[in-house]
Amino acid sequence: MIKIAELKDAEEITNLVNSAYRGEHSRNGWTTEADFFEGIRTNLEKLQETMNKPATFFLKYIENGEIKACVLLENQKTALYLGMLTVSPLLQGSGIGKKLLAAAESKAKELGLPKISMTVISIRHELIAWYERKGYTSTGEIKPFPKEDISFGLPKQHLEFIVMEKAI
């Protein structure tokens, strides 16, 4: 079941995101960033701050009473920004990510937004290819990685983002 997350879900979402992107547990899935960063992907305070921003919300995928996946969405007026698409490492490859992506695209339509945009770390080739198979394309725009913001983790190498979009 996919629903809009509530602030009370913040701790469970924080733990899920960190387990999917960082640390040894993340290596059970294919979305790990453990080789590129030191530290955690987010913390409870940062996630709560994000959840409290206007026009920003998370969708959560619930299975057996637990949040197994989530995605951050932000209405930016000209596009729905998609970030932090997360699936539990043990469930990656089961189609849950596709379901969340489809739900995000439905939300964009519901909000009357013409496209979804996102940033993806440029060296995440397998992730970029996954989004391309779902109809997303690179805009050619490159954004610097905010290496001063240690709440995202400490990069072990030079990183940058590519901007990807999909017309809805």
PLY file of the C-alpha trace (Angstrom):
ply
format ascii 1.0
element vertex 168
property float x
property float y
property float z
element edge 167
property int vertex1
property int vertex2
end_header
0.00 0.00 0.00
1.31 3.47 -0.91
0.28 6.43 1.24
1.52 9.90 2.13
3.92 9.68 5.08
3.28 11.58 8.28
5.76 13.28 10.59
5.42 10.33 13.00
7.01 8.17 10.24
10.20 10.25 10.17
12.31 7.97 12.36
11.35 4.83 10.43
12.02 6.60 7.10
15.39 7.88 8.36
16.43 4.35 9.33
15.22 2.95 5.99
17.08 5.57 3.94
20.32 5.07 5.84
20.06 1.27 5.57
19.56 1.45 1.79
22.30 3.95 0.97
25.07 3.63 3.56
26.84 1.06 5.67
27.30 -2.66 5.27
23.56 -3.42 5.26
23.20 -1.26 2.13
25.48 -3.64 0.24
22.61 -6.17 0.20
20.98 -4.00 -2.48
22.19 -2.30 -5.64
21.57 1.31 -4.55
24.38 1.49 -2.01
26.50 4.64 -1.90
28.83 3.20 0.75
31.82 3.30 -1.62
31.30 7.00 -2.37
30.55 8.42 1.09
31.45 8.21 4.74
28.72 8.78 7.28
24.97 8.53 7.10
22.65 9.64 4.26
20.35 11.66 6.53
19.46 12.14 10.17
16.14 12.47 11.95
16.38 16.23 12.39
17.18 16.83 8.71
14.41 14.51 7.57
11.84 16.15 9.86
12.96 19.56 8.57
12.44 18.32 4.99
9.01 16.88 5.82
7.94 20.23 7.32
8.79 22.24 4.19
5.78 23.60 2.32
4.83 21.64 -0.83
7.11 18.74 0.24
5.96 15.26 1.20
7.03 11.63 1.22
5.14 8.70 -0.21
5.63 5.52 1.78
5.18 1.90 0.72
3.89 -0.22 3.57
4.11 -4.00 3.75
3.30 -6.05 6.86
2.84 -2.84 8.87
6.35 -1.56 8.10
7.63 1.12 5.74
9.64 -0.81 3.16
10.15 2.01 0.64
9.66 5.76 0.28
10.20 8.69 -2.04
10.52 12.42 -1.42
8.40 14.70 -3.62
8.42 18.49 -3.80
6.05 20.63 -5.82
8.36 23.18 -7.46
5.49 24.73 -9.45
6.99 23.86 -12.86
7.91 20.28 -11.98
7.56 17.69 -9.26
11.03 17.12 -7.82
11.71 13.49 -6.93
14.43 12.53 -4.49
15.50 9.90 -2.01
13.72 7.04 -3.80
14.46 4.28 -1.32
13.64 0.57 -1.20
14.80 -1.73 1.58
17.99 -3.46 0.34
16.43 -6.90 0.82
13.47 -5.98 -1.43
15.34 -4.20 -4.23
14.59 -5.69 -7.61
11.07 -6.75 -6.56
9.22 -3.96 -8.41
8.50 -1.73 -5.41
10.66 1.10 -6.81
8.65 1.00 -10.05
5.41 1.21 -8.08
6.63 4.25 -6.13
7.84 5.91 -9.33
4.42 5.33 -10.92
2.73 6.77 -7.81
4.99 9.85 -8.03
4.07 10.30 -11.68
0.38 10.05 -10.76
0.91 12.73 -8.10
2.53 15.01 -10.70
-0.53 14.60 -12.93
-2.85 15.16 -9.96
-0.99 18.40 -9.17
-1.13 19.51 -12.81
2.64 19.48 -13.19
4.06 18.76 -16.66
7.18 16.87 -15.60
9.19 15.19 -12.88
12.77 16.28 -12.30
15.53 14.81 -10.19
19.24 14.93 -9.59
21.34 11.76 -9.70
25.00 11.43 -8.77
26.76 11.25 -12.13
28.85 8.15 -11.31
25.73 6.11 -10.44
25.59 4.63 -13.95
23.35 1.68 -13.05
20.86 4.02 -11.36
20.89 6.44 -14.30
20.26 3.49 -16.65
17.34 2.35 -14.46
15.72 5.80 -14.67
16.35 5.91 -18.43
14.49 2.61 -18.82
11.59 4.33 -17.04
11.55 7.21 -19.55
13.75 9.77 -17.77
16.43 11.58 -19.75
19.38 13.75 -18.87
18.80 17.46 -19.46
22.55 17.99 -19.91
22.59 20.17 -16.78
25.28 19.39 -14.19
25.02 20.60 -10.59
27.83 20.62 -8.06
27.61 18.28 -5.11
27.14 20.24 -1.85
30.29 18.95 -0.17
29.98 21.58 2.59
26.69 19.98 3.70
27.96 17.08 5.80
24.39 16.06 6.67
24.41 14.20 3.33
27.64 12.39 4.23
31.28 13.05 3.42
32.16 12.31 -0.22
35.23 10.11 -0.72
35.80 11.56 -4.20
34.70 14.44 -6.42
30.97 14.11 -7.10
28.42 16.02 -9.13
24.77 15.64 -10.04
23.13 15.30 -13.40
19.59 16.56 -13.82
17.08 14.11 -15.25
13.48 14.76 -16.30
10.43 13.03 -17.63
7.42 14.73 -19.23
4.20 13.53 -17.67
0 1
1 2
2 3
3 4
4 5
5 6
6 7
7 8
8 9
9 10
10 11
11 12
12 13
13 14
14 15
15 16
16 17
17 18
18 19
19 20
20 21
21 22
22 23
23 24
24 25
25 26
26 27
27 28
28 29
29 30
30 31
31 32
32 33
33 34
34 35
35 36
36 37
37 38
38 39
39 40
40 41
41 42
42 43
43 44
44 45
45 46
46 47
47 48
48 49
49 50
50 51
51 52
52 53
53 54
54 55
55 56
56 57
57 58
58 59
59 60
60 61
61 62
62 63
63 64
64 65
65 66
66 67
67 68
68 69
69 70
70 71
71 72
72 73
73 74
74 75
75 76
76 77
77 78
78 79
79 80
80 81
81 82
82 83
83 84
84 85
85 86
86 87
87 88
88 89
89 90
90 91
91 92
92 93
93 94
94 95
95 96
96 97
97 98
98 99
99 100
100 101
101 102
102 103
103 104
104 105
105 106
106 107
107 108
108 109
109 110
110 111
111 112
112 113
113 114
114 115
115 116
116 117
117 118
118 119
119 120
120 121
121 122
122 123
123 124
124 125
125 126
126 127
127 128
128 129
129 130
130 131
131 132
132 133
133 134
134 135
135 136
136 137
137 138
138 139
139 140
140 141
141 142
142 143
143 144
144 145
145 146
146 147
147 148
148 149
149 150
150 151
151 152
152 153
153 154
154 155
155 156
156 157
157 158
158 159
159 160
160 161
161 162
162 163
163 164
164 165
165 166
166 167
